[in-house]
Structure formats: structure tokens, C-alpha cells
């Protein structure tokens, strides 16, 4: 894909060994805090400047990752591994990028289960819960501002999905597909398809991955649920929050509201993708194997998209129908996150101290560029001070 010749001061493309690339993504997965945009920025800064990928390859991978569901940073990392070393590159890069966060979450999960009855742990999460609500609400606003902008039709989708989420107290995954199809009809009506690049409408109508039913064994149920969750995280890592809340708390009753908020907090404070929350949920439900199956399930759609869908998305990324679908689905994701923040707040903001922590956290996020793990650590300290049992 890239051009090995230096043009206009660009860094010339240099060969990079498989294990050299794997070592880089292992380090990034272990120390890469700051969320998906920050992680994508680190990749551009480090890999383009070294000549391991070209600027054009990076931008193609970023465009692909923004268009597809799933955690952006993990998708971009696997994409880079794939274009340099094919299937082994995508596989090994994906594993080592996710592994550090998985191991950290595994350790936190074991401690959480062992010591959750202690008042110290309860006090920590008393402060963490409202901060998580603020982060989720701020993420919804930021995502809507960036992706919806001033388009009134997209704001209508945002508001409708947010309202339905609050009223139903659940996220309805089908709304993402419906919103995406509304986007297609708004930006690329069917009458224009005959003059567009052929083959894309069939790609858009790929059936969504189906989830587990209540009759399958627990491990299969966890795996199937998280595969579906990974396939619907449009727009942001935190887009998975309303979907998980619907399935984990309301549908399957695997976790209660308090445990779910704690799970989201763990996903935010660890390095790597926020959707590693799945590993925490899996551990609370079924121990180590539940954690492993849940983490593998939530990242499987990303891996599948990189290997089998990415080249087509890149080829057709300027097609109005595809852009319209992504616009509609992302607006719906923003609305679902906003609705979920309202639902979750009802279980986390329970008194004056938690309301103060939540409002202060939201104000800090709005006015300052503070790292989210630092905000959660500060809220945890506040919880220790203000918790009254």
C-alpha cells in the first residue's frame, strides 16, 4: 500500500520485523493510557516517524477503524500488523496489545472478589462511581459534538435513541442498525445506487451477529454475548456501556448495578481499550475462564473485520451510503451513551457527597484535559474521606 520513496520530506518506508512490531505493541498495550484517540496518536507519532508505516497507510487504517464497530485503538493496531505481516502480524499484535490490560484486569478482579466486603473497598468505589458517570456523560457529549456536529437530522437520531434508552431502561441494539439505514437513505437514497460503485449495498446489509439465548451453557452464553457487544461498539470504547448494561444487568442478571459501575471503572483506569471491561465482567460471572472467554469474544469482531472486511471498507470508504450508515449508527451510539449515563446515575449518585463528586468530575472534564485514570484515582480518595458506611 505504501510508497517506499521519500516524497516531500516524508520518512521513507523501512522494513520492520514481525517481532520488532510485536515488541512495540506490547509496550504500548502496557503503558498506553489516555484512551483510543491518544493511543492512535502514539501509533502515528512512533510508527510513521520510524518509517514502519507511511502516513497514507496510517490514515487509511484510522479511517477504517473509525468506520467499523469495535475499539478503535485495537482495530488500528491489528490493521498495522496485518498490512505489514499478514495474518500472523494481525494475530500477534492483537494479542500482545490486549494482554497487559487483560492481566491487570484479571488481578484487579481477583482482589475485588476477595475483598469486596471490606469497607475500604466499598469506600473507594463510593467515590469512583460518580466519577465514572461523569466520564460516560462527557464521552457522549464529546462524541456527539465531533460526529453529529450541527446536523439537525443526526441530532434527532441522537435524541430519539437517548430518550428510548432512558424510557426503556435498556439499550436496543437494533436501533443502531435502524439509525444506520436512516443515515443511508438521508445521504445516499436508493435511486442513486445504480450510479455508484457496485457491491456496496450488499456489504451494508450484512446481518448483525446474533447473541446468546438463555438456554445455552454459561460459557457459551458469555462468549456469544460479548461477540455481539464487540460488533456494536460504534463511535467510542464507552459505546459498549449501554449495551453491556442491558445484557449483563437487566437481561442475564449476571451483575448488579453497583458491580457494573465498578466494572466500567476498571476498564477506564487500566491501559489499553476500555472494552477490556468485558474481562472483569466475565471474571465476576465465571472466574478465570469466564474472563478469558469474555475478553476473546469482545475482540473477535475486531479481528474478523481487519482480516475480511477492512480492504472493502477502505475501497468504498467515500461511498455516500457507507458514510451515511456510519453517521447514523454513530449518532445512535452517542444517544445510547447519553441515555445510559442517566440510568446509571440513578444507582450511583445516591446522596449529597456522591452528587458533589459527580458534578465536580464533570466540570473538571469539561474545563481541563485531565487523564481519566487520574480523575478516578482522585474520586477514589474522595470516597475514602466521605464514605459513611
Helices and strands as residue ranges (DSSP letters): H 18-31, H 36-43, I 44-48, H 49-50, H 55-67, H 72-115, H 119-147, H 152-168, H 174-187, G 190-195, H 200-204, H 218-230, G 237-239, H 240-244, I 245-251, H 257-269, G 274-276, H 277-304, I 305-309, H 310-316, H 320-348, H 352-367, H 372-386
